[in-house]
């Protein structure tokens, strides 16, 4: 996803940690500000185009933006964690290394090479990548809080998202994925009353 992203949201994976955190916070601030201004912009859209409005390419809209219409209420959620380079690394390792090794270990005998390799190498590496992603996302969120970024604070959806997504996951799922039930998040979410603007956006 990162190679197709527009420059405003690009967080260089090769930059030092401090620079990545600042760039990530800046990118999230831009998204939060655009989300804040959307109420005023909605009357001008006959059919809302998230890609054009947020300046996101189709690949990013598909993975980052969730839009739900409930009667006269339009709910928009932006999964801004996906802009984090450390998250990309963790996601890639999870898909290409952790999942195959987890499967091999789960179907193997009680104590064989697959299970030992998973426990001694794959699982600690996955945990390290998750820790790095968590730290990068948390640092960007803390920076936005320290700046007093009101648009981010108004749209920050971490508690709601954590509650929504933690309900269906039991302790077995958490153990399998080595994910704690609460993670820092840069998720943004707002609801818009279409009746306030007389909007008929679809």
GUNU-477696 format. One record per residue: residue in three letters; x negated, y, z of N, C-alpha, C, O, CB in turn. Coordinates in steps of 0.02 Angstrom, whole numbers, padded with zeros to 5 digits, always signed. Each point is the difference from the previous one (the first is absolute). Glycine has a CB too. Layout:
! GUNU-477696
alaXYZXYZXYZXYZXYZ/...
END
This chain:
! GUNU-477696
unk-00041-00060+00000+00041+00060+00000-00043+00063+00000+00018+00049-00032+00071-00112+00092/unk-00145+00062-00025-00039+00061+00009-00027+00027-00066-00007+00061-00007-00022-00102+00120/unk+00013-00002-00161-00031+00024-00062+00050+00038-00044-00021+00036-00045-00058-00131+00050/unk+00144+00088+00008+00051+00033-00040+00031+00060+00036+00045+00032-00027-00023-00141-00030/unk-00045+00123+00116+00034+00051+00040-00021+00070-00021-00056+00011-00024+00061-00091+00119/unk+00040+00128-00087-00016+00069-00018-00051+00029+00049-00003-00022+00057+00118+00037-00107/unk-00155+00033+00028-00055+00026+00043+00023+00026+00068-00037-00007+00049-00022+00035-00153/unk+00118+00001+00108+00023+00029+00064+00005-00052+00055-00007+00017+00059+00069+00069-00124/unk-00050-00148+00046+00009-00053+00050-00059-00048+00003+00001-00049+00038+00121+00059-00056/unk-00173+00003-00021-00056-00047-00003-00046+00008+00061-00024+00055+00014+00029-00052-00140/unk-00017-00058+00160-00046-00001+00058-00059-00043-00021+00007-00061-00006+00087+00076+00092/unk-00152+00015-00097-00058-00038-00027-00023-00054+00049-00015+00014+00058-00021+00087-00121/unk+00034-00163+00040-00020-00055+00043-00074+00002+00016-00022-00030+00050+00114-00039-00098/unk-00131+00103+00007-00072+00003+00011-00022+00057+00045-00058+00005+00019+00044-00056-00131/unk+00060+00095+00130-00016+00057+00042-00012-00023+00073+00021-00055+00018+00047+00132-00093/unk-00100-00035+00114-00010-00018+00071+00066+00003+00036+00049+00028-00024-00167+00016+00021/unk+00120-00074+00062+00062-00008+00038+00035+00066+00013+00061+00006-00009-00110-00107+00061/unk+00011+00151-00031+00030+00065+00016+00034+00031-00061+00055+00026+00005-00142-00008+00084/unk+00054-00022-00146+00028+00028-00062+00062-00039-00021+00049+00031-00021-00164+00007-00014/unk+00114-00104+00041+00058-00040-00018+00060+00019+00043+00056+00007-00025-00131-00101-00011/unk+00063+00101+00101+00055+00017+00046+00030+00068-00017+00061+00007+00000-00116-00076+00090/unk+00013+00118-00105+00025+00066-00018+00039-00002-00066+00053+00031-00006-00149+00022+00067/unk+00070-00089-00110+00034-00005-00064+00067-00037+00007+00050+00019-00031-00161-00018-00028/unk+00112-00053+00101+00062-00037+00012+00051+00045+00034+00059-00001-00020-00124-00106+00028/unk+00044+00144+00042+00046+00046+00034+00026+00053-00048+00060+00017+00002-00121-00037+00106/unk+00018+00046-00151+00022+00051-00049+00051-00029-00048+00050+00033-00015-00162+00022+00024/unk+00101-00116-00033+00046-00031-00047+00068-00012+00033+00052+00013-00031-00148-00068-00027/unk+00096+00032+00120+00063-00012+00035+00036+00066+00012+00061+00003-00004-00110-00106+00059/unk+00011+00155-00039+00030+00066+00011+00036+00025-00063+00053+00031+00004-00142-00005+00081/unk+00059-00038-00144+00032+00020-00063+00066-00037-00009+00050+00031-00018-00164-00007-00033/unk+00113-00089+00062+00062-00039-00006+00053+00023+00050+00058+00006-00018-00126-00103-00022/unk+00047+00110+00101+00048+00023+00051+00030+00067-00019+00059+00012+00010-00123-00074+00078/unk+00023+00107-00115+00025+00066-00019+00049-00006-00058+00051+00035-00001-00159+00017+00039/unk+00094-00095-00086+00047-00010-00056+00065-00032+00024+00054+00016-00025-00152-00027-00053/unk+00092-00035+00125+00059-00031+00028+00043+00051+00037+00061-00002-00004-00123-00106+00014/unk+00029+00154+00025+00034+00053+00036+00039+00046-00048+00056+00021+00015-00144-00026+00074/unk+00058+00020-00147+00031+00047-00047+00054-00033-00044+00034+00034-00038-00141+00028+00038/unk+00115-00127+00006+00045-00035-00045+00073+00020+00009+00037+00001-00049-00117-00096+00051/unk+00101+00112+00059+00070+00020+00010+00018+00059-00045+00054+00002-00029-00061-00042+00148/unk-00039+00088-00125+00013+00058-00043-00004-00017-00074+00031+00033-00041-00075+00040+00132/unk+00005-00125-00107-00011-00018-00070+00055-00046-00028+00010-00003-00060-00132+00017+00079/unk+00155-00051+00025+00048-00050-00022+00055+00027-00046+00019-00035-00047-00042-00024+00152/unk+00050+00119-00094+00053+00024-00045-00021+00005-00073+00042+00001-00044+00002+00061+00140/unk-00108-00060-00109-00025+00007-00069-00012-00067-00035-00020-00002-00058-00031+00109+00093/unk+00064-00162+00002-00011-00066-00029+00067-00034-00013+00041-00009+00046-00151-00001+00014/unk+00122-00008-00123+00059-00040-00016-00014-00073+00020+00044-00033+00027-00012+00112-00122/unk-00092-00102+00080-00022-00067+00021-00070+00009+00028-00047+00016-00036+00118-00077-00051/unk-00078+00049+00151-00063+00014+00033-00056-00046-00026+00008-00061-00003+00055+00098+00105/unk-00119-00007-00119-00059-00036-00025-00056+00010+00050-00033+00052+00002+00068-00036-00124/unk-00046-00067+00164-00050+00005+00053-00070+00010-00028-00040+00037+00029+00111-00109+00043/unk-00086+00040-00128-00067+00007-00030-00013+00071-00021-00054+00027+00015+00060-00144-00054/unk+00041+00148+00005-00009+00070-00022-00002+00048+00059-00041+00046+00002+00099-00074-00109/unk-00015+00017+00156+00003+00047+00057-00062-00004+00044-00030+00051+00017+00155-00060-00019/unk-00145-00052+00020-00057-00007+00045-00067-00003-00037-00053-00005+00031+00128-00055+00047/unk-00073+00062-00144-00060-00005-00042-00036-00067+00012-00060-00003+00013+00048+00129-00010/unk+00052-00179-00008-00025-00067+00008+00011-00039-00065+00050+00011-00035-00027-00009+00160/unk-00069-00045-00141+00007-00041-00059+00045-00060+00015+00011-00016+00059-00126+00052-00099/unk+00141-00069-00012+00048-00055+00012-00024-00053+00049+00039-00025+00041+00001+00045-00155/unk-00104-00038+00111-00026-00051+00046+00006+00022+00072+00015-00040+00044-00094+00001-00133/unk+00066+00104+00101+00005+00024+00069+00073+00006+00023+00016-00015+00057-00123+00077-00073/unk+00151-00039-00029+00070+00006+00018+00027-00069+00019+00037-00006+00049-00022+00104-00127/unk-00032-00149+00040+00025-00067+00013-00022-00026+00068+00039-00034+00034-00041+00013-00157/unk-00059+00035+00143-00026-00027+00063+00008+00047+00060+00005-00023+00056-00085-00043-00124/unk+00080+00131+00055-00002+00048+00055+00067+00031+00019+00009+00020+00057-00123+00003-00093/unk+00161-00020-00010+00061+00038+00011+00061-00046+00001+00011-00039-00046-00063+00140-00009/unk+00090-00095+00109+00063-00037+00005+00057+00050+00005+00000+00043+00044-00057-00142+00012/unk+00106+00094-00101+00056+00046-00002+00064-00040+00008+00010-00051-00033-00072+00132-00041/unk+00104-00058+00120+00063-00035+00012+00056+00051+00006-00006+00050+00036-00054-00144+00023/unk+00113+00083-00095+00058+00044+00001+00055-00033+00040+00023-00055-00016-00053+00104-00096/unk+00052-00016+00166+00054-00025+00042+00054+00053+00002-00004+00047+00040-00075-00119+00030/unk+00129+00066-00112+00052+00050-00004-00029+00066-00023-00029+00005-00054+00093-00063+00144/unk-00055+00109-00048-00025+00067-00017-00070+00012+00029-00024+00057+00000+00142-00016-00003/unk-00150-00093+00028-00066+00007+00031-00052-00035-00044+00008-00057-00019+00042+00063+00135/unk-00103+00030-00130-00056-00027-00038-00059-00009+00048-00025+00049+00027+00065+00006-00135/unk-00062-00117+00118-00056-00015+00043-00062-00013-00042+00001-00041-00046+00076-00008+00134/unk-00131+00085-00072-00063-00009-00037-00055-00016+00050-00011+00036+00049+00048+00043-00141/unk-00072-00134+00079-00056-00021+00042-00062-00005-00044+00002-00030-00054+00074-00033+00134/unk-00131+00091-00056-00063-00003-00036-00052-00036+00043-00014+00021+00056+00040+00087-00118/unk-00053-00162+00036-00048-00041+00037-00071+00027-00015-00036-00028-00041+00113-00075+00037/unk-00094+00157+00037-00062+00036-00013-00062-00038+00024-00056+00018-00018+00120+00088+00026/unk-00055-00157+00034-00057-00042+00020-00036-00029-00060-00060-00014+00003+00119-00013+00104/unk-00023+00019-00162-00029-00031-00060-00053+00045-00032-00034-00022-00046+00141-00038+00028/unk-00114+00121+00041-00053+00044-00026-00067-00012+00035-00051+00026-00023+00139+00059-00004/unk-00088-00123+00081-00060-00011+00039-00046-00051-00034+00021-00056-00013+00043+00082+00117/unk-00127-00007-00118-00047-00048-00029-00011-00062+00045-00006-00055-00026-00050+00151-00032/unk+00053-00086+00123-00010-00056+00045+00059-00048-00002-00007-00060+00007-00063+00133+00068/unk+00130-00045-00085+00059-00043-00008-00006-00042-00063+00019-00058+00000+00051+00142+00061/unk-00095-00053-00117-00009-00037-00062-00047-00059+00009+00012-00055-00026+00009+00160-00039/unk-00075-00094+00102-00049-00053+00012+00032-00057+00040-00008-00059-00017-00086+00144+00014/unk+00131-00066+00056+00033-00051+00041+00052-00038-00041+00005-00061+00005-00024+00132+00097/unk+00057-00035-00142+00051-00032-00042-00031-00049-00050+00026-00055-00010+00046+00157+00023/unk-00127-00081-00044-00033-00043-00049-00028-00063+00033+00006-00055-00027-00035+00157-00041/unk-00003-00094+00126-00028-00058+00035+00056-00047+00022-00007-00061-00004-00090+00131+00043/unk+00152-00042-00015+00057-00040+00021+00026-00043-00058+00012-00060+00009+00019+00147+00077/unk-00024-00056-00145+00029-00035-00057-00048-00052-00029+00020-00055-00018+00047+00156-00007/unk-00131-00082+00019-00047-00043-00036-00039-00050+00043-00024-00051-00024+00014+00143-00056/unk+00003-00076+00144-00040-00044+00044+00040-00028+00059-00001-00060+00012-00099+00126-00046/unk+00134-00021+00070+00033-00022+00061+00057-00050-00014+00003-00053+00031-00032+00163+00020/unk+00073-00093-00098+00057-00044-00013-00021-00070-00023+00025-00049+00026+00042+00150-00055/unk-00113-00107-00020-00021-00067-00020-00033-00039+00057+00012-00060+00008-00028+00104-00123/unk-00026-00009+00155-00033-00034+00055+00049-00020+00054-00006-00054+00030-00098+00118-00054/unk+00153-00021+00037+00052-00016+00050+00039-00061-00021+00015-00044+00041-00007+00165-00010/unk+00010-00124-00095+00037-00058-00025-00042-00064+00005+00025-00051+00024+00038+00126-00103/unk-00126-00071+00058-00044-00059+00004-00007-00024+00072+00000-00060+00012-00062+00100-00114/unk+00056+00007+00148-00008-00019+00071+00065-00028+00028-00002-00046+00042-00085+00135-00029/unk+00143-00064-00035+00064-00021+00029+00021-00070-00023+00037-00034+00036-00004+00153-00032/unk-00057-00141-00062+00019-00066-00024-00055-00052+00013+00008-00059-00018+00064+00114-00069/unk-00127-00033+00116-00055-00047+00013+00009-00035+00066+00047+00013+00038-00123+00060-00105/unk+00030-00119+00081+00004-00039+00062-00018+00045+00060-00017+00059-00009-00012-00165-00053/unk+00032+00078+00121-00007+00039+00061-00066+00040+00002+00001+00058+00018+00068-00144+00040/unk-00123+00056-00077-00065+00035+00005-00044-00020-00059-00041-00045+00005+00049+00049+00121/unk+00001+00031-00182-00042-00015-00057-00033+00065-00025+00007+00052+00031+00068-00149-00063/unk-00111+00092-00023-00039+00057-00024+00044+00059-00019-00019+00058+00012-00066-00138-00054/unk+00144+00068+00013+00044+00055-00020+00024+00039+00061+00000+00062+00000+00037-00129-00099/unk-00017+00031+00151+00025+00033+00060-00057+00038+00036+00010+00056+00023+00078-00145-00011/unk-00146+00058-00009-00056+00033+00034-00022+00063-00039-00013+00052+00030-00025-00164+00015/unk+00036+00107-00111-00020+00059-00040+00051+00056+00009-00020+00059+00007-00036-00134-00091/unk+00119+00058+00085+00052+00051+00010-00009+00034+00068+00002+00062+00004+00077-00127-00078/unk-00088+00025+00126-00004+00027+00067-00065+00040+00011+00001+00051+00035+00069-00147+00004/unk-00125+00072-00067-00065+00031+00014-00018+00057-00048-00039+00044+00018+00004-00154+00027/unk+00063+00109-00105-00020+00050-00051+00059+00042-00026-00001+00061+00005-00092-00137-00037/unk+00144+00043+00005+00053+00036-00033+00041+00043+00048+00012+00058-00013-00007-00149-00071/unk+00015+00061+00139+00042+00037+00048-00036+00059+00031+00029+00054+00004+00032-00160+00019/unk-00124+00098-00001-00035+00060+00026-00010+00054-00053+00004+00059+00016-00061-00134+00066/unk+00043+00055-00144-00008+00050-00053+00065+00037-00013+00000+00061-00008-00090-00131-00044/unk+00145+00033+00051+00065+00032-00011+00015+00049+00057+00025+00055-00012+00016-00156-00049/unk-00056+00081+00122+00011+00044+00057-00042+00063-00006+00024+00055+00016+00003-00155+00055/unk-00089+00093-00093-00043+00059-00008+00027+00048-00053-00001+00060+00009-00098-00130+00026/unk+00124+00042-00090+00028+00043-00053+00064+00034+00025+00012+00059-00015-00060-00135-00073/unk+00089+00040+00126+00061+00030+00027-00017+00055+00050+00032+00052+00002+00028-00160-00019/unk-00111+00096+00058-00021+00050+00049-00024+00064-00036+00016+00055+00021-00048-00146+00060/unk-00006+00082-00136-00024+00058-00037+00057+00038-00031+00000+00062+00001-00106-00123-00025/unk+00156+00026-00003+00058+00033-00029+00040+00036+00053+00021+00057-00010-00016-00144-00079/unk+00005+00054+00146+00037+00031+00055-00035+00063+00023+00032+00051+00012+00011-00163+00022/unk-00110+00109-00027-00037+00058+00024+00003+00058-00049+00007+00057+00020-00083-00134+00042/unk+00071+00061-00127+00002+00054-00051+00069+00033-00001+00005+00061-00003-00092-00123-00066/unk+00139+00021+00070+00068+00027-00002+00015+00040+00064+00030+00053-00003+00006-00150-00069/unk-00057+00070+00129+00012+00035+00064-00038+00066+00001+00027+00050+00024-00011-00160+00034/unk-00077+00111-00082-00040+00062+00000+00031+00053-00045+00001+00058+00018-00104-00126+00004/unk+00129+00048-00080+00034+00048-00044+00063+00026+00033+00014+00060-00004-00060-00119-00097/unk+00084+00015+00133+00060+00023+00036-00017+00047+00057+00034+00050+00009+00021-00157-00039/unk-00108+00090+00068-00020+00044+00055-00022+00069-00026+00013+00051+00032-00048-00152+00034/unk+00000+00101-00123-00021+00063-00029+00060+00043-00019-00001+00061+00011-00103-00117-00053/unk+00155+00026+00014+00060+00037-00018+00035+00027+00063+00026+00056+00000-00012-00127-00103/unk-00013+00032+00156+00028+00023+00064-00041+00059+00027+00028+00050+00023+00015-00166+00001/unk-00109+00110-00026-00044+00053+00025+00009+00065-00040-00004+00055+00028-00078-00142+00010/unk+00093+00080-00102+00012+00059-00043+00068+00032+00015+00013+00057-00020-00085-00108-00069/unk+00115+00015+00122+00068+00024+00011+00040+00003-00064+00040+00045-00010-00082+00021+00107/unk+00032-00115-00140+00034-00002-00065+00073-00016+00011+00019-00058+00010-00125+00022-00068/unk+00148+00088+00057+00070-00009+00017+00038-00042-00051+00046-00036+00018-00051+00145+00040/unk-00013-00104-00122+00035-00040-00050-00015-00074+00011+00044-00042-00009-00050+00137-00073/unk-00056-00112+00100-00016-00069+00015+00037-00023+00063+00030-00054+00001-00143+00068-00055/unk+00112+00027+00106+00032-00018+00063+00075-00011-00010+00030-00043+00032-00117+00107+00031/unk+00118-00024-00107+00072-00006-00012+00016-00063-00039+00055-00028+00007-00046+00151-00006/unk-00056-00146-00043+00014-00057-00043-00032-00065+00023+00015-00053-00027-00006+00133-00066/unk-00053-00077+00143-00034-00060+00023+00050-00052+00023+00042+00014+00043-00142+00054-00009/unk+00096-00127-00063+00050-00052+00012-00028-00061+00035+00032-00052+00001+00028+00093-00101/unk-00120-00035+00129-00032-00060+00028+00042-00036+00051+00008-00061-00006-00116+00117-00014/unk+00137-00023+00071+00039-00039+00050+00059-00036-00031+00012-00058+00016-00047+00140+00070/unk+00073-00048-00129+00058-00031-00031-00020-00059-00044+00032-00053+00002+00027+00163+00000/unk-00112-00101-00041-00023-00053-00044-00025-00060+00040+00012-00057-00019-00041+00143-00068/unk-00007-00072+00141-00026-00055+00041+00058-00041+00029-00002-00061+00000-00101+00129+00028/unk+00154-00032-00003+00056-00036+00029+00037-00040-00053+00019-00057+00012-00008+00147+00075/unk+00000-00060-00146+00036-00033-00053-00036-00063-00024+00032-00052-00010+00015+00162-00024/unk-00113-00106+00026-00037-00056-00029-00023-00051+00052-00018-00056-00017-00018+00133-00072/unk+00038-00058+00153-00023-00048+00050+00057-00047+00021-00013-00054+00026-00072+00137+00014/unk+00147-00063-00050+00056-00041+00023+00001-00070-00030+00008-00048+00037+00055+00153-00022/unk-00071-00113-00081+00005-00067-00028-00063-00043+00009+00001-00059-00016+00078+00107-00065/unk-00132-00019+00105-00063-00038+00006-00006-00027+00071+00003+00037+00049-00058+00035-00137/unk+00046-00137+00093-00009-00029+00066-00074-00006+00017-00043+00017-00041+00151-00081+00028/unk-00123+00039+00072-00069-00003+00022-00042-00046-00043-00060+00009-00007+00098+00015+00123/unk-00006-00074-00146-00037-00046-00043-00026+00037-00062-00057-00010-00021+00127-00086+00062/unk-00027+00138-00069-00021+00039-00059-00057+00047+00019-00047+00008-00039+00164-00014-00008/unk-00113+00037+00104-00054+00044+00022-00065-00038+00010-00054+00024-00019+00138+00050+00072/unk-00078-00133-00024-00060-00041+00010-00031-00020-00066-00061+00001-00008+00109-00043+00116/unk-00006+00023-00155-00024-00023-00065-00036+00055-00039-00050-00011-00033+00143-00072+00030/unk-00065+00144+00008-00028+00055-00038-00049+00042+00041-00028+00048-00025+00133-00046-00042/unk-00114-00021+00131-00040+00036+00049+00016+00075+00000-00045+00042+00007-00046-00127-00022/unk+00155+00102+00007+00022+00069+00002+00032+00014+00068+00044-00037+00021-00027+00039-00146/unk-00038+00051+00159+00036+00020+00061+00068+00027-00019+00009+00022-00056-00118+00004+00115/unk+00158-00026-00013+00067+00022-00018+00005+00075-00014+00048+00022-00031-00006-00114+00100/unk-00091+00132-00046+00003+00072-00011-00066+00023-00031-00054-00010+00028+00133+00024+00069/unk-00074+00017-00155-00058+00026-00035+00011+00074-00014+00057+00022-00010-00081-00134-00042/unk-00030+00152+00052+00009+00070-00020+00022+00002-00073-00018-00043-00040-00070+00081+00122/unk+00127+00011-00099+00027+00004-00068+00005+00073-00022+00014+00045+00040+00048-00152-00023/unk-00072+00117-00082+00009+00065-00031+00065+00002-00041+00009+00043-00042-00134-00027+00039/unk+00169-00064+00016+00064-00004-00037+00040+00064+00012+00004+00026+00056-00004-00151-00046/unk+00029+00151-00065+00041+00060+00003+00071-00019-00019+00011-00042-00044-00109+00116+00015/unk+00147-00043+00061+00069-00016-00015+00045+00059+00016-00007+00034+00051-00015-00156-00029/unk+00070+00135-00068+00050+00052+00012+00066-00021-00032+00001-00036-00050-00090+00125+00054/unk+00143-00065+00026+00066-00010-00027+00027+00067-00024-00010+00051+00032+00031-00150+00044/unk+00013+00098-00133+00025+00061-00031+00076-00005-00009+00025-00048-00028-00136+00067-00030/unk+00146+00033+00082+00073+00003-00006+00017+00031-00068-00009+00060-00010+00024-00050+00136/unk+00009-00052-00172+00014+00025-00068+00060+00047-00001+00006+00041-00045-00054-00147-00001/unk+00092+00100+00096+00058+00045+00001-00020+00071+00016+00035+00047-00020+00035-00143+00055/unk-00124+00105+00000-00023+00068+00017-00017+00040-00061+00006+00062+00000-00048-00105+00108/unk+00020+00010-00160-00021+00035-00061+00049-00011-00057-00010+00025-00055-00109-00037+00091/unk+00173-00025-00024+00046-00015-00053-00032-00042-00055+00019+00003-00058+00041+00103+00084/unk-00109-00145-00005-00041-00037-00049+00032-00067-00016+00031-00032+00044-00135+00087-00001/unk+00098-00076-00106+00026-00065-00021-00057-00045-00024+00010-00045-00041+00100+00099+00009/unk-00170-00042+00059-00059-00037-00022+00011-00075+00009+00032-00022+00048-00105+00119-00018/unk+00046-00136-00077+00006-00073+00003-00068-00029+00017-00006-00061+00005+00101+00062-00088/
END
